[in-house]
Every structure is written in structure tokens, then in C-alpha cells.
């Protein structure tokens, strides 16, 4: 897999991507969230019930209240989600630079 941004290694970006699945508990235990689709950073208090999507396995995934995409990572992950450049690197890798301000 090619490097999306030389500052962030592909392995770190791959680990970050895994934090977007079944992430309700981790995100809701965070102070900040970052969405790597719209590259927005916001407080967890902005997540409302309609942003929590139940899964068939009993877990739940958080969708971004700004753009509605399930690309949210919480600060409890201990990943650098407060760095917009990190979100942009993830966006470039998984969405090919399609940053949206919805």
C-alpha cells in the first residue's frame, strides 16, 4: 500500500481505519472526534442518537453529524485525530482526496 502522507506511515493509517467500525463505546468515551471524510474535528457532545447506527452483531458505529459518513475516530483511540493533517492523510488514502464540507 503506498504512503498517503510521508508524515504518517501506512500501518498507522490502517490501524486508524479499524477504529471506525463498532466504535460507539470508544467514541462516546472521547473528548474529541475527527471525521476523515469531511476532515472535521468536533467535541463528542455533537454526536446525537441519530448518529449511532446499530449493527447486526449487537455493536454500534458512529456516523459523523457533519457529513453522515461512518469515518469517525474518537480521541480515546489515542490516535492524532486532533491533527487535521492526519485526517487529510486518511482521506487521501481511503477517499482519494475527496474532502467534503457538507
QUIKAGI-V620052 format. One record per helix or strand of 3 or more residues. SS is the DSSP state (H for helix, E for strand). FROM is the first residue (numbers start at 1). TO is the last residue. If there is no record, write none. Layout:
ss:SS from:FROM to:TO
ss:SS from:FROM to:TO
This chain:
ss:H from:10 to:18
ss:H from:24 to:28
ss:E from:32 to:35
ss:E from:40 to:43
ss:H from:44 to:46
ss:H from:49 to:51
ss:E from:52 to:54
ss:E from:60 to:62
ss:E from:72 to:74
ss:H from:75 to:77
ss:H from:84 to:95
